[in-house]
C-alpha cells in the first residue's frame, strides 16, 4: 500500500468505520425489533435465536476465508463486494414473507458481512503502521461499536413503532451504497505479497463444527438432549473439531494459522473475544425479552432503557484505545472483566430487575466493561503477527467475536427456554416477571462467568511469561511483522 497523507489515512479509517457501523447497527437494531418480528411471524424463542445466529454463524464460518481471499485478490475489491452483497441481503430481509425466508436472507447478509469488518481491519492495520497510532485508530474503531449501540436501540425503536420492523433493514441500503462510492474513490488497493492458497477442506470443517454445535444448543430444549438428531449434531461437531486440528496442522498454508496460537497473548485475545461477545449476545437477548415481553414496554421505550449501557460503551471504547496505546492491554482487560462480572452478579445474585436503580447500574457496568474490552482484543490479535497475513490474523479475532455471540445467544436462549417457557411467552403479570427472573438466573451466572474469564485471562496473558511466548511465536514467521505496542508488555 502506498504511503498516504495523514488526512487520507483518517479518511480511510472513516470509510472502514462506516462498514463497522453498518454491521453493528444492524445487530443492535435487530435486537429491539425481535418481539415485533416474533409476533408478526408467529415465531418461537428458538425462531428468534435463529434470526440472530443464522447471521453470526455464516459470518463466523466465512470470516477467515474472506480475510485470506482479501489478502490474495485485493482488500479493496473484497471490501466493495461485501458492501454490495450486504446491502442486497438487507433489501431482501425487508421483503421476507415468513421466518424461514428471513433466516435465509440473513444468511445472504452474512456472506456480505464476512467481507467487511475483517477486511476493513486489515486495511486499517496496513494504513496505520506506527503502534501507538494504530492503537488509537483501533480505539476509534471500537468507539463506532459504541455509537451503534447508542443509536441502534433508539433508531430501531422509532422505526419499529412508527413504520414496522421491516424498515430496520432499509437503513443498510443507503449507508452501504455511500460506503461503496467512497471506497472506490479514496481507499487504495492492497494485497499480500505472498497470500496463502485456498483451503476448501478447512472451510467445510469450520462450517460443520459451528453449524452443528449451534443447532444442537438451540434445538435441544425442544427436541431433548437425548434425541437422535441432537446426538448426531454433537458427534459431528466433535469430529469436525478433531479433524480440523489434525488437517490444519499438516497444511503448509492452512485456513487457520495454528502457529498464531503459540502466542499466549494471541490465544488469550481469541478466548477473551469469545467470552466477551458471548456475554454481549446473551445480555442483549435477555434484556430485550425482559423489557418488552415481561415489562410490556414498547420498542422505543425499551431502547431508552438500554441507552445507559450504550452510552458507557461509546465513552469507554475510545478511552480504552488510548489506554492500550499508552500502557498496553492489561489494565483495560482487568477493568473490563471486573465490570462485566459485577454486572452479571447484580442480576444473578441481587435481582437487579427488581428495582429501576439496580437495573440501570447493571446496564452501566456492562456498558463500561464491553466498551473497554474491544481495543485490547484487536490490538493484541494483530500485534506481532506477519504483516502479509494481517487479514487472516484480524479475521481470527473477528471470527472469535461472532462465535462468541452465536454461542451466547444459543446457550442463554436454551437456558431460558428450558427454565420457563411460560415466562418467555410474554404475559405481563407479576407472576410472569418472577418466573422470568428465576429462569434467567442461571443465564446471568453464565454471563458473570464470561466476565470472570476476561478478568482471569487479562492477568495470565499480559505478563512477562506471555510476552515470552509471543516472541517465540513470532520467530516462527520469517516475514515482516506488525509492530507490537512496546508498552503492552513492558508495563505488564
PANU-671128 format. One record per residue (C-alpha): residue number from 0; residue in one letter; z, x, y. Coordinates in Angstrom, 3 decimals. Layout:
// residues N
NUM/A/Z/X/Y $
...
END
This chain:
// residues 492
0/X/0.000/0.000/0.000 $
1/X/-0.942/1.467/3.418 $
2/X/1.812/2.317/5.909 $
3/X/2.487/-0.712/8.092 $
4/X/3.993/-1.020/11.542 $
5/X/7.496/-2.437/11.901 $
6/X/6.092/-5.688/13.303 $
7/X/3.632/-6.033/10.416 $
8/X/6.374/-5.357/7.863 $
9/X/8.542/-8.082/9.360 $
10/X/5.591/-10.456/9.276 $
11/X/5.026/-9.681/5.590 $
12/X/8.732/-10.356/4.979 $
13/X/8.462/-13.702/6.776 $
14/X/5.437/-14.739/4.686 $
15/X/7.174/-13.761/1.449 $
16/X/10.248/-15.708/2.544 $
17/X/8.031/-18.768/3.002 $
18/X/7.332/-18.745/-0.729 $
19/X/11.046/-18.475/-1.486 $
20/X/11.731/-21.360/0.878 $
21/X/9.026/-23.357/-0.876 $
22/X/10.588/-22.920/-4.322 $
23/X/14.254/-23.059/-3.267 $
24/X/13.822/-26.116/-1.079 $
25/X/12.070/-27.880/-3.933 $
26/X/15.094/-27.312/-6.184 $
27/X/17.761/-28.403/-3.679 $
28/X/15.808/-31.452/-2.539 $
29/X/15.230/-32.459/-6.156 $
30/X/18.957/-32.468/-6.950 $
31/X/19.653/-35.004/-4.203 $
32/X/16.826/-37.210/-5.468 $
33/X/17.917/-37.211/-9.139 $
34/X/19.843/-40.529/-9.105 $
35/X/16.962/-42.352/-7.359 $
36/X/14.456/-40.894/-9.797 $
37/X/16.698/-41.856/-12.701 $
38/X/16.878/-45.481/-11.590 $
39/X/13.156/-45.880/-10.875 $
40/X/12.010/-44.100/-14.044 $
41/X/14.776/-45.615/-16.194 $
42/X/15.806/-42.158/-17.415 $
43/X/18.938/-40.910/-19.166 $
44/X/21.129/-37.985/-18.118 $
45/X/19.170/-35.773/-20.545 $
46/X/15.946/-37.015/-18.926 $
47/X/17.202/-35.814/-15.566 $
48/X/18.140/-32.489/-17.124 $
49/X/14.549/-32.107/-18.275 $
50/X/13.146/-32.663/-14.768 $
51/X/15.081/-29.533/-13.783 $
52/X/14.897/-27.474/-16.972 $
53/X/11.217/-28.081/-17.725 $
54/X/10.549/-26.279/-14.449 $
55/X/13.098/-23.484/-14.828 $
56/X/12.193/-22.831/-18.476 $
57/X/8.479/-22.380/-17.818 $
58/X/9.346/-20.318/-14.770 $
59/X/11.672/-18.056/-16.751 $
60/X/9.158/-17.665/-19.588 $
61/X/6.317/-16.615/-17.268 $
62/X/8.061/-14.553/-14.580 $
63/X/7.771/-11.203/-16.345 $
64/X/4.146/-11.900/-17.251 $
65/X/3.474/-12.753/-13.598 $
66/X/5.189/-9.577/-12.416 $
67/X/3.215/-7.295/-14.722 $
68/X/-0.010/-9.190/-14.006 $
69/X/0.522/-8.747/-10.274 $
70/X/1.059/-5.008/-10.755 $
71/X/-2.212/-4.900/-12.689 $
72/X/-4.655/-7.229/-10.873 $
73/X/-3.117/-7.192/-7.412 $
74/X/0.059/-8.630/-5.906 $
75/X/-1.650/-10.418/-3.041 $
76/X/-4.197/-12.078/-5.329 $
77/X/-1.496/-13.226/-7.772 $
78/X/0.672/-14.483/-4.911 $
79/X/-2.190/-16.556/-3.486 $
80/X/-2.954/-18.047/-6.902 $
81/X/0.674/-19.046/-7.254 $
82/X/0.650/-20.811/-3.888 $
83/X/-2.402/-22.860/-4.883 $
84/X/-1.043/-23.868/-8.309 $
85/X/2.429/-24.680/-6.968 $
86/X/1.009/-26.888/-4.206 $
87/X/-1.246/-28.667/-6.715 $
88/X/1.669/-29.254/-9.085 $
89/X/3.729/-30.667/-6.230 $
90/X/0.993/-33.137/-5.334 $
91/X/0.785/-34.237/-8.977 $
92/X/4.576/-34.703/-9.168 $
93/X/4.424/-37.114/-6.251 $
94/X/1.966/-39.265/-8.243 $
95/X/3.841/-39.209/-11.592 $
96/X/3.864/-42.734/-13.146 $
97/X/6.731/-42.034/-15.593 $
98/X/9.315/-39.466/-16.643 $
99/X/7.045/-37.780/-19.186 $
100/X/4.321/-37.208/-16.593 $
101/X/6.858/-35.948/-14.060 $
102/X/8.201/-33.404/-16.542 $
103/X/4.645/-32.266/-17.359 $
104/X/3.730/-31.887/-13.675 $
105/X/6.967/-29.988/-13.045 $
106/X/5.717/-27.515/-15.635 $
107/X/2.484/-27.118/-13.644 $
108/X/4.627/-26.403/-10.587 $
109/X/6.486/-23.763/-12.576 $
110/X/3.293/-21.953/-13.548 $
111/X/2.588/-21.519/-9.843 $
112/X/6.200/-20.741/-9.022 $
113/X/6.246/-17.901/-11.556 $
114/X/3.662/-16.098/-9.395 $
115/X/5.649/-16.454/-6.171 $
116/X/9.193/-15.087/-5.991 $
117/X/8.976/-12.005/-8.264 $
118/X/5.628/-11.050/-6.780 $
119/X/6.947/-11.578/-3.265 $
120/X/9.952/-9.392/-4.078 $
121/X/7.600/-6.723/-5.401 $
122/X/5.633/-6.892/-2.149 $
123/X/8.880/-6.528/-0.168 $
124/X/10.028/-3.605/-2.340 $
125/X/6.762/-1.777/-1.711 $
126/X/6.789/-2.662/2.005 $
127/X/10.378/-1.660/2.796 $
128/X/10.825/1.736/1.146 $
129/X/13.886/3.034/3.044 $
130/X/17.024/1.979/1.099 $
131/X/19.066/0.566/3.968 $
132/X/16.074/-1.233/5.476 $
133/X/15.241/-2.645/2.057 $
134/X/18.812/-3.891/1.554 $
135/X/18.681/-5.693/4.897 $
136/X/15.311/-7.216/4.046 $
137/X/16.785/-8.468/0.786 $
138/X/19.688/-9.891/2.795 $
139/X/17.201/-11.878/4.867 $
140/X/15.575/-12.975/1.603 $
141/X/18.962/-14.212/0.402 $
142/X/19.523/-15.976/3.712 $
143/X/16.427/-18.081/3.048 $
144/X/18.190/-19.426/-0.040 $
145/X/20.990/-20.481/2.300 $
146/X/18.510/-22.168/4.617 $
147/X/17.036/-24.096/1.709 $
148/X/20.495/-25.120/0.530 $
149/X/21.412/-26.284/4.016 $
150/X/18.151/-28.077/4.748 $
151/X/17.447/-29.368/1.241 $
152/X/20.203/-31.993/0.912 $
153/X/19.629/-33.292/4.445 $
154/X/15.832/-33.359/4.282 $
155/X/15.942/-34.774/0.783 $
156/X/18.482/-37.413/1.763 $
157/X/16.413/-38.576/4.721 $
158/X/13.189/-38.684/2.690 $
159/X/14.713/-40.430/-0.342 $
160/X/16.415/-43.122/1.727 $
161/X/13.522/-43.704/4.157 $
162/X/10.355/-43.119/2.115 $
163/X/11.370/-42.629/-1.521 $
164/X/11.863/-39.756/-3.939 $
165/X/8.141/-39.066/-4.303 $
166/X/7.994/-37.836/-0.721 $
167/X/10.138/-34.794/-1.567 $
168/X/7.134/-33.245/-3.290 $
169/X/4.876/-33.850/-0.302 $
170/X/6.775/-31.171/1.650 $
171/X/5.451/-28.377/-0.531 $
172/X/1.775/-29.002/0.128 $
173/X/1.552/-28.146/3.880 $
174/X/4.038/-25.269/3.549 $
175/X/2.076/-23.857/0.612 $
176/X/-1.224/-24.102/2.450 $
177/X/0.226/-22.425/5.560 $
178/X/1.615/-19.574/3.449 $
179/X/-1.786/-19.236/1.749 $
180/X/-3.611/-18.813/5.067 $
181/X/-1.051/-16.329/6.429 $
182/X/-1.121/-14.290/3.225 $
183/X/-4.886/-13.970/3.381 $
184/X/-4.644/-12.753/6.980 $
185/X/-1.627/-10.447/7.048 $
186/X/-0.460/-9.331/3.587 $
187/X/-2.219/-6.161/2.316 $
188/X/-3.283/-5.936/-1.303 $
189/X/-1.352/-3.592/-3.577 $
190/X/-1.165/-2.848/-7.279 $
191/X/0.485/-0.361/-9.597 $
192/X/-1.459/2.880/-10.223 $
193/X/-0.576/2.669/-13.943 $
194/X/0.003/-1.004/-14.772 $
195/X/1.118/-1.932/-18.241 $
196/X/-1.125/-3.778/-20.671 $
197/X/-0.635/-7.466/-21.541 $
198/X/1.916/-8.277/-24.251 $
199/X/0.968/-11.709/-25.679 $
200/X/3.297/-11.434/-28.683 $
201/X/6.281/-10.674/-26.480 $
202/X/5.325/-13.545/-24.187 $
203/X/5.225/-16.014/-27.089 $
204/X/8.600/-14.806/-28.378 $
205/X/10.209/-15.213/-24.929 $
206/X/8.861/-18.761/-24.634 $
207/X/10.033/-19.636/-28.163 $
208/X/13.516/-18.242/-27.509 $
209/X/14.090/-20.027/-24.210 $
210/X/12.409/-23.292/-25.158 $
211/X/14.143/-23.881/-28.497 $
212/X/17.568/-22.802/-27.232 $
213/X/17.482/-25.084/-24.208 $
214/X/16.075/-28.012/-26.200 $
215/X/18.919/-27.690/-28.705 $
216/X/21.578/-27.640/-25.978 $
217/X/20.173/-30.624/-24.059 $
218/X/19.367/-32.856/-27.028 $
219/X/22.362/-32.040/-29.267 $
220/X/24.712/-34.613/-27.638 $
221/X/22.281/-37.434/-28.554 $
222/X/20.968/-36.142/-31.889 $
223/X/24.087/-34.329/-33.100 $
224/X/24.527/-30.609/-33.684 $
225/X/24.102/-31.157/-37.403 $
226/X/20.719/-32.852/-37.151 $
227/X/17.792/-31.050/-38.855 $
228/X/15.795/-30.733/-35.621 $
229/X/18.665/-29.101/-33.720 $
230/X/19.347/-26.780/-36.664 $
231/X/15.687/-25.734/-36.722 $
232/X/15.704/-25.081/-32.951 $
233/X/18.824/-22.916/-33.063 $
234/X/17.445/-20.974/-36.023 $
235/X/14.098/-20.401/-34.302 $
236/X/15.827/-19.230/-31.105 $
237/X/17.954/-16.716/-33.051 $
238/X/14.955/-15.400/-34.994 $
239/X/12.877/-15.173/-31.803 $
240/X/15.601/-13.091/-30.133 $
241/X/15.795/-10.666/-33.067 $
242/X/12.007/-10.395/-33.326 $
243/X/11.694/-9.869/-29.558 $
244/X/14.124/-6.947/-29.517 $
245/X/12.578/-5.310/-32.604 $
246/X/8.995/-5.778/-31.397 $
247/X/9.557/-4.700/-27.782 $
248/X/11.351/-1.505/-28.869 $
249/X/8.223/-0.434/-30.744 $
250/X/5.680/-1.125/-27.991 $
251/X/4.597/1.634/-25.660 $
252/X/4.166/-0.882/-22.812 $
253/X/6.409/-3.870/-23.570 $
254/X/6.671/-7.112/-21.657 $
255/X/10.406/-6.454/-21.258 $
256/X/11.083/-2.798/-20.499 $
257/X/14.197/-2.235/-22.609 $
258/X/14.729/1.203/-21.069 $
259/X/15.825/-0.572/-17.883 $
260/X/18.882/-1.807/-19.776 $
261/X/20.113/1.738/-20.421 $
262/X/21.361/1.454/-16.833 $
263/X/24.732/-0.326/-16.649 $
264/X/24.116/-1.458/-13.037 $
265/X/20.760/-2.986/-14.018 $
266/X/22.191/-4.653/-17.132 $
267/X/25.157/-5.870/-15.109 $
268/X/22.890/-7.311/-12.431 $
269/X/20.983/-9.197/-15.133 $
270/X/24.102/-10.774/-16.650 $
271/X/25.584/-11.459/-13.216 $
272/X/22.388/-13.294/-12.261 $
273/X/22.619/-15.444/-15.391 $
274/X/26.296/-16.217/-14.725 $
275/X/25.922/-16.962/-11.008 $
276/X/22.897/-19.201/-11.391 $
277/X/24.360/-20.994/-14.399 $
278/X/27.328/-21.800/-12.153 $
279/X/24.969/-22.969/-9.390 $
280/X/22.886/-25.169/-11.696 $
281/X/25.986/-26.769/-13.181 $
282/X/27.689/-27.138/-9.799 $
283/X/24.765/-28.956/-8.186 $
284/X/24.176/-31.157/-11.244 $
285/X/27.831/-32.220/-11.492 $
286/X/28.249/-32.920/-7.804 $
287/X/25.004/-34.845/-7.468 $
288/X/26.116/-37.225/-10.222 $
289/X/29.661/-37.424/-8.871 $
290/X/28.792/-38.139/-5.237 $
291/X/26.048/-40.676/-5.899 $
292/X/26.888/-42.231/-9.279 $
293/X/30.697/-42.220/-9.111 $
294/X/31.435/-42.377/-5.377 $
295/X/28.393/-44.570/-4.795 $
296/X/27.106/-42.580/-1.806 $
297/X/23.504/-42.686/-0.658 $
298/X/21.285/-39.626/-0.910 $
299/X/21.711/-38.697/2.771 $
300/X/25.491/-39.180/2.736 $
301/X/25.740/-37.086/-0.433 $
302/X/23.639/-34.387/1.219 $
303/X/26.022/-34.285/4.168 $
304/X/28.953/-33.766/1.813 $
305/X/27.179/-30.745/0.307 $
306/X/26.426/-29.253/3.735 $
307/X/29.599/-27.068/3.954 $
308/X/28.586/-25.269/0.758 $
309/X/25.053/-24.742/2.029 $
310/X/26.267/-23.573/5.448 $
311/X/28.517/-20.934/3.877 $
312/X/25.637/-19.705/1.735 $
313/X/23.449/-19.497/4.834 $
314/X/26.077/-17.475/6.733 $
315/X/27.181/-15.110/3.969 $
316/X/23.814/-14.254/2.379 $
317/X/22.599/-12.038/5.254 $
318/X/26.113/-10.621/5.690 $
319/X/26.014/-9.619/2.044 $
320/X/22.682/-7.857/2.605 $
321/X/24.205/-5.791/5.420 $
322/X/27.293/-5.102/3.331 $
323/X/25.207/-3.874/0.399 $
324/X/23.162/-1.728/2.782 $
325/X/26.251/-0.044/4.256 $
326/X/28.815/0.009/1.419 $
327/X/26.965/-0.733/-1.815 $
328/X/27.137/-3.781/-4.103 $
329/X/30.758/-3.637/-5.369 $
330/X/32.567/-5.409/-2.518 $
331/X/30.007/-8.217/-2.340 $
332/X/30.252/-8.797/-6.088 $
333/X/34.059/-8.792/-6.132 $
334/X/34.271/-11.269/-3.267 $
335/X/31.528/-13.436/-4.788 $
336/X/33.162/-13.627/-8.204 $
337/X/36.579/-14.380/-6.727 $
338/X/35.280/-17.181/-4.511 $
339/X/33.196/-18.831/-7.252 $
340/X/36.036/-18.646/-9.781 $
341/X/38.515/-20.034/-7.233 $
342/X/36.187/-22.970/-6.549 $
343/X/35.941/-23.730/-10.260 $
344/X/39.726/-23.604/-10.646 $
345/X/40.161/-26.090/-7.794 $
346/X/38.034/-28.630/-9.649 $
347/X/39.238/-27.833/-13.171 $
348/X/42.989/-27.475/-12.606 $
349/X/43.717/-29.244/-9.319 $
350/X/41.272/-32.210/-9.427 $
351/X/39.520/-31.296/-6.184 $
352/X/37.674/-34.636/-6.295 $
353/X/40.979/-36.422/-5.768 $
354/X/41.157/-35.593/-2.051 $
355/X/38.462/-35.022/0.541 $
356/X/40.165/-31.846/1.811 $
357/X/40.226/-30.145/-1.600 $
358/X/36.660/-31.257/-2.280 $
359/X/35.461/-29.621/0.930 $
360/X/37.456/-26.438/0.233 $
361/X/35.857/-26.262/-3.216 $
362/X/32.390/-26.597/-1.658 $
363/X/33.140/-23.937/0.975 $
364/X/34.442/-21.439/-1.597 $
365/X/31.445/-21.886/-3.875 $
366/X/29.044/-21.505/-0.941 $
367/X/30.726/-18.257/0.110 $
368/X/30.571/-16.885/-3.423 $
369/X/26.966/-17.813/-4.056 $
370/X/25.914/-16.565/-0.636 $
371/X/27.417/-13.148/-1.374 $
372/X/26.016/-12.683/-4.884 $
373/X/22.240/-12.651/-4.358 $
374/X/21.754/-9.457/-2.358 $
375/X/23.632/-7.144/-4.768 $
376/X/21.786/-8.640/-7.750 $
377/X/18.345/-7.983/-6.313 $
378/X/19.172/-4.623/-4.749 $
379/X/20.655/-3.289/-7.992 $
380/X/17.779/-4.637/-10.060 $
381/X/15.109/-2.731/-8.129 $
382/X/17.067/0.373/-7.058 $
383/X/16.379/3.376/-9.263 $
384/X/13.536/1.630/-11.092 $
385/X/9.980/3.046/-11.147 $
386/X/8.100/2.014/-8.016 $
387/X/4.950/1.455/-10.068 $
388/X/6.809/-1.128/-12.170 $
389/X/8.590/-2.820/-9.273 $
390/X/7.019/-6.153/-10.165 $
391/X/8.419/-6.031/-13.696 $
392/X/11.891/-4.963/-12.545 $
393/X/12.028/-7.706/-9.915 $
394/X/10.739/-10.207/-12.466 $
395/X/13.602/-9.396/-14.854 $
396/X/16.101/-10.236/-12.108 $
397/X/14.224/-13.434/-11.225 $
398/X/13.965/-14.379/-14.900 $
399/X/17.718/-13.926/-15.276 $
400/X/18.273/-16.326/-12.389 $
401/X/16.052/-19.006/-13.905 $
402/X/17.505/-18.544/-17.395 $
403/X/20.956/-18.917/-15.894 $
404/X/20.065/-22.085/-14.016 $
405/X/18.395/-23.582/-17.098 $
406/X/21.408/-22.846/-19.281 $
407/X/23.804/-24.056/-16.598 $
408/X/22.130/-27.453/-16.314 $
409/X/21.698/-27.713/-20.088 $
410/X/25.262/-26.744/-21.014 $
411/X/27.006/-28.647/-18.210 $
412/X/24.889/-31.736/-18.838 $
413/X/25.591/-31.553/-22.571 $
414/X/29.337/-31.195/-21.996 $
415/X/29.314/-34.125/-19.580 $
416/X/27.216/-36.319/-21.878 $
417/X/29.435/-35.553/-24.849 $
418/X/32.634/-36.211/-22.931 $
419/X/31.936/-39.507/-21.183 $
420/X/28.582/-41.267/-21.383 $
421/X/30.126/-44.284/-19.688 $
422/X/31.248/-42.255/-16.681 $
423/X/27.741/-40.851/-16.243 $
424/X/26.310/-44.334/-16.307 $
425/X/27.019/-44.993/-12.667 $
426/X/29.795/-47.573/-12.381 $
427/X/31.615/-47.212/-9.069 $
428/X/35.133/-48.016/-10.217 $
429/X/38.378/-46.096/-10.093 $
430/X/38.423/-46.055/-13.896 $
431/X/34.899/-44.634/-13.948 $
432/X/35.880/-41.940/-11.432 $
433/X/38.890/-40.982/-13.540 $
434/X/36.776/-40.857/-16.701 $
435/X/34.155/-38.719/-14.972 $
436/X/36.755/-36.243/-13.701 $
437/X/38.223/-35.963/-17.205 $
438/X/34.819/-35.455/-18.815 $
439/X/33.822/-32.900/-16.202 $
440/X/36.967/-30.758/-16.516 $
441/X/35.612/-28.597/-19.395 $
442/X/32.410/-28.137/-17.401 $
443/X/34.401/-26.887/-14.413 $
444/X/36.204/-24.381/-16.624 $
445/X/32.783/-23.096/-17.709 $
446/X/31.841/-22.630/-14.041 $
447/X/35.157/-20.838/-13.494 $
448/X/34.302/-18.520/-16.372 $
449/X/30.928/-17.764/-14.785 $
450/X/32.691/-16.715/-11.589 $
451/X/35.094/-14.579/-13.579 $
452/X/32.128/-12.906/-15.279 $
453/X/30.653/-11.982/-11.880 $
454/X/34.013/-10.501/-10.846 $
455/X/34.540/-8.503/-14.041 $
456/X/31.005/-7.132/-14.191 $
457/X/31.190/-6.299/-10.496 $
458/X/34.074/-3.976/-11.340 $
459/X/32.580/-2.497/-14.519 $
460/X/29.002/-1.850/-13.385 $
461/X/29.520/-0.343/-9.924 $
462/X/31.793/2.631/-10.681 $
463/X/31.143/6.287/-11.495 $
464/X/30.539/5.662/-15.186 $
465/X/27.922/3.040/-14.321 $
466/X/26.287/5.406/-11.835 $
467/X/26.004/7.999/-14.596 $
468/X/24.221/5.564/-16.899 $
469/X/21.810/4.700/-14.086 $
470/X/20.923/8.379/-13.635 $
471/X/20.358/8.834/-17.370 $
472/X/18.200/5.708/-17.477 $
473/X/16.169/6.947/-14.500 $
474/X/15.476/10.193/-16.350 $
475/X/13.606/8.185/-18.992 $
476/X/10.852/7.473/-16.446 $
477/X/8.537/10.122/-15.140 $
478/X/7.046/8.323/-12.113 $
479/X/8.413/7.831/-8.598 $
480/X/11.446/5.564/-8.411 $
481/X/12.529/3.043/-5.813 $
482/X/15.274/4.928/-3.904 $
483/X/18.758/3.698/-4.736 $
484/X/21.129/2.816/-1.939 $
485/X/23.185/6.006/-1.791 $
486/X/26.411/4.334/-0.800 $
487/X/26.058/1.849/-3.614 $
488/X/27.656/4.304/-5.991 $
489/X/29.375/6.846/-3.777 $
490/X/31.725/4.239/-2.396 $
491/X/32.335/2.531/-5.743 $
END
